[in-house]
Amino acid sequence: MASPPSDLRVLVRRLASTPADQLPRLCPVLVGHVLRCGEPLSASDAGKGKDKGAETPMLVHKLRTHITTLLTGRNASGRFAAVCLIKAVVDVGGWESLRAADPWVRGLISVAQKIDPLPSKELAVITLTKIYMLLQGYPTLIREMATPTLPSFVTACLQLVKSPSTPTSVIETVASSLSKLVMLYPTTLRPFAGQIKTALRTYVAPTTSDSVVVPHALRESSRRLFILLSYTAPKNGSSDEWVKSIKAAILDCHATADQIFRGVVESWESSTGYRPQPVRNELDPSGGGDSVDEFPSWEGIQPGSQRLVGLLEFLAEYLDSPTKAPVTVPVGELLDLTTRLTLVTPPSPSSEETMQTNPSISRDEKADLWTVLPDIHTAVLRLHGSAIRRLADSALPLSTDITDHTVRVLSFHRTNPAVREKVYNLASPLLTLAGPTLPRLTVDSLTPLIRQVCHDILLSAGHLDDAPRPTLPVEKAKQTVQGNADAFLSTPSATPASLFSPLPASLLASAATLLPLFLSHLPQPHLSPDIRSLVDRTAILSSNKEAMLASVLQPYKDSRGRYYPSILPFLVQKFGTSKEVEVVRSNLVRAGRYAQLNTDEYDPSANLDDLLADRQLRGEEAADEEMGDAGEQSDVVAVVEKEKRVVVSSWGTAVTNGTVQEAMEVDDDTPVEVNPFAVTVKETETAVVNKKRAASPLKRKSSGGLEVGEETKVKRVAVAAAAAAVAVDTKKVEEENSDSDDEGSVQIDMSLDDEDDEDEEEDDE
């Protein structure tokens, strides 16, 4: 073996020479030395008898001896340093250190039971939890170390929890440690399941009526441990125990709701057979009890709402925590409970739905109820989110009901940012799961949600005009001059309203994540044109690349089959260097050409027609080349035809410069704007060329009753150019067709002269 590392030598020397009272100060340095000695601590003792390798095992043995001495000593500072060193040695020492940790385990349990400082006890609990977790891979060590000592460890933990002087941070550490061990040693911890529930029931759903303030971290760890105790059920009874516990929690929610909702007349009827319990209106609402199986008692609307919110979060934790075996989720009971809670809404003057109140309940109690409803509804949304994550695709049948609950909560708590954030967080997985399958009525009900998301994004981006302050009439302003002097201001304040109440960053992130899903996971034909344009405008103004990509990939088509303009130019302008944008752009160019007019808009309906027209034109030109002299004249006519194109809308009218006119011929080089709502097709006029005859005179066309004088100058220039090309072969045509009455060049010249004369007459007019 190689020489021992310097860290090991220094570590042993400092432990031997430093007084125990000064060791806590050196703990960071000592732990650093231990972490760098992982190789010698995890090495086997096979080479212990050799002369060259005897020094390293000797130093390791000295280190373990020093730690054991400090752990069993009478100095509390030395015991604290020993606990720190044991944790470090176990982390890097592997099986060799675990095998030698039997005396350390018993010493750590005694530290947790002694009257040591709380930091030493907390660190001892953490170290023991780590050791028990590392023993899982070694059945022999489990039998020798874990099984005999675990009951003593759990007893020490329960003593810490029940002690009134124990701070909540230590109780949280104990609950987290037991949560990890109950899944690894369920049989050993089975006798302590009832004691653990009794000790931690106070922290599951606390209220202000309790004698202790419970932090959020302790609530979560206590709920998780409370749920995982179903692992300790005998044989295969863990699933039944889990279902029994969650149904009991649902009944506790209903019992609490019976008390705090007594101020309103509920229109809810249970679909699972629950009957509300009668309440006494002359007493304050109250619940709970002092029994072992009951939660602590409470009294008042505010404590009652806190108990209900805690129970709803407890139910959500049931769905988030793992189970030992497959379980049957009581979906009907859960949905029945959430339906009841969301049907109770605060009064709103802008809404037609109003709750019928109980006249025997005081107005103050009703006012307290309206103030706690946002918290209750937020907890309901969290429960829905946990159900979607746990059930995955199986939650699809629940999507319609969950969507109704979500939209109802948003409509009554629109001004509450916390509620809006929960709504956005729930709508994202909901649309991802069931968005493409939603019917038109459900999509229409999402309109308030879409508008609110766009409003929040545009408001944060500074693209919403602030509402002007209401001004009083002159008569009222004179009467209230002392009370409202600002009413005489003619212009509203220039300070944006968003500066006074900025939206949280988490809310904006949730809204930005939800915006693309309106385009990619909702049936676009179910959206109204104004909603689709609002989403597109929001995506452009907020520079949301995901939403803009979704808009380009999901073109909007109205009920008449007309495509709306694509926002691809804005996407390329803002994110031209993005790989995703380049892939989309290049594929769209290959699939079909953009409208070759004055815009870069992509019309999906025009691609196939363009390709077919070009292919037909190339085929005609190839056939004309084989026809000799007649083919040359046909090529000239093809040139004329290629430059004559008609842009026709879906109802047979031409679209020119953004206005709908009757069909007329335009030149390719002339920039013309296209109606974004029109389906454009391009057609090429067909020329009939007789192989045995010369070209017949070009005749004027009138489209839809237009006069010849209304034709564009571009047409005359094109025809003149074609005539000049035909004039080159005039002599040859005359020789071959000397007896014919139809002389192509003469007739073309006549046609041109006639056209020129008519054009001059029109100019004179």
Secondary structure, 3 states (H helix, E strand, C coil): CCCCCHHHHHHHHHHHHCCHHHHHHHHHHHHHHHHCCHHHHHCCCCCCCCCCCCHHHHHHHHHHHHHHHHHHCCCHHHHHHHHHHHHHHHHHHHHHHHHCCHHHHHHHHHHHHCCCCHHHHHHHHHHHHHHHHHHHHCHHHHHHHHHHHHHHHHHHHHHHHHCCCCCHHHHHHHHHHHHHHHCCCHHHHHHHHHHHHHHHHHHCCCCCCCCCCCCHHHHHHHHHHHHHHHHHCCCCCHHHHHHHHHHHHHHHHHHHHHHHCCCEECCCCCCCCCCCCCCCCCCCCEECCCCCCCCCCEECHHHHHHHHHHHHHHHHHHHHCCCCCCCCCCHHHHHHHHHHHHHCCCCCCCCCCCCEECCCCCHHHHHHHHHHHHHHHHHHHHHHHHHHHHHHHHHHHHHHHHHHHHHHHHHHCCCCHHHHHHHHHHHHHHHHHHHHHCCHHHHHHCHHHHHHHHHHHHHHHCCCCCCCCCCCCHHHHHHCCCCCHHHHCCCCCCCCHHHCCCCCHHHHHHHHHHCCHHHHCCCHHHCCHHHHHHHHHHHHHCCCHHHHHHHHHCCCECCCCCECCCCHHHHHHHCCCCHHHHHHHHHHHHHCCCCCCCCCCCCHHHHHHHHHHHHHHHHHHHHHHCCCHHHHHHHHHHHHHHCCEEEECCCCCEEECCEEECCCCECCCCCCCCCCCCCCEEEECCCCCCCCCCCCCCCCCCCCCCCHHHCCHHHHHHHHHHHHHHHCCHHHHHHHCCCCCCCHHHHHHHHHHHHHHHHHHHHHC
